[in-house]
Amino acid sequence: MRLSDYLRDRAAAYVIGAVSWLMVVIFLNAFHAGIQAIIIVTVILLIALILSEALSFTKKRRFYNSLEASLEGLDKKYLIAEMLEEPDFKEGKILCDTIHETDKAMLEHINEYKSANEQFREFIEMWVHEVKLPVASLQLMCHNDGNSRYSSQLHRIDDYIENVLYYARSGSAEKDYVIRETSLKRVFADTAVRCREELQERGVSISTEGLDTRIMTDSKWLSYIFGQLISNSMKYFSPDREPEISVKAEVTPDMTVVRFRDNGIGIPESDLPYIFEKSFTGQNGRTHSKSTGMGLYIIKKLCGKLGHGITAESVQDSYTEIIITFGKNDLLKMS
């Protein structure tokens, strides 16, 4: 709070004070008060005004400067109510009470929406589990009858259902995962077995290198991530060459880097910075396959929750490589 701003805000009060002082001078003069009396009264009024305004300005400047500094230093501005110190002037107390009341009302309003959102998420999870049962039954029936015509489509439906489940859980993934030492080779092998029918149908060859290592992650969530990467690769294979997927792990003292590469149509350079954004489909999603733009977004979100890094490299008409980085911790280093 600057002095000039304070004086400008108090200008009307100073004008009223000046008019009042002039009336006092006229009144004293009408009663034939000497010039010395008028000067003494003027000096007393002026000193009282200066001291009063200096005290008021000091209190307000200290409070408002503290308020501005606290607000500027906060990432979440709505927490300002918790940072306020009780001021020693009425105007500041009214402001503090108002901020606390509005903050309380906002939190109550947000809690209502959080409760409704949580109920909806629970319903979605329940629906997913219910609908997966008939889908699994249909897959089993196709397998027993030796009819593979509908198997791939059922697998796609199952993938879309999985997307719904993991997207619903991604907002609170920390409640549903357990980070422990996990075999990278085992997780990828289990995922590949789960996708084997579609991989065989499309004639996809898979090569692995260096996966015989252990990482700190949640095996269920990582299996979903690998499954989504395999599914994405199969959507965008090039018709000009045999489809291939290679998975390579590089171990360093500080991290394990997994490179998931396919030899598909690649991603245009202009689309590459946006592929992890929500609902982004890009050129490939519009011209080669119907895409929701949610798969890589969910993967990115889950990697963030698990503490893994994820980036992408691609050359159009050549390859796409997704790079996942798993950090090391003391527990893994000792094992």
Secondary structure, DSSP 8 states (H G I E B T S, - for coil): --HHHHHHHTHHHHHHHHHHHHHHHHHHHHTT--HHHHHHHHHHHHHHHHHHHHHHHHHHHHHHHHHHHHHHH-SSGGGHHHH----SSHHHHHHHHHHHHHHHHHHHHHHHHHHHHHHHHHHHHHHHHHHHHHHHHHHHHHHHHT--TTHHHHHHHHHHHHHHHHHHHHTTGGGT---EEEEHHHHHHHHHHHTHHHHHHHT-EEEEES---EEEE-HHHHHHHHHHHHHHHHHT--TTS--EEEEEEEE-SSEEEEEEEE-SS---TTTGGGTTSTT--HHHHHHTS---S-HHHHHHHHHHHHT-EEEEEEETTTEEEEEEEEE--HHHHH-
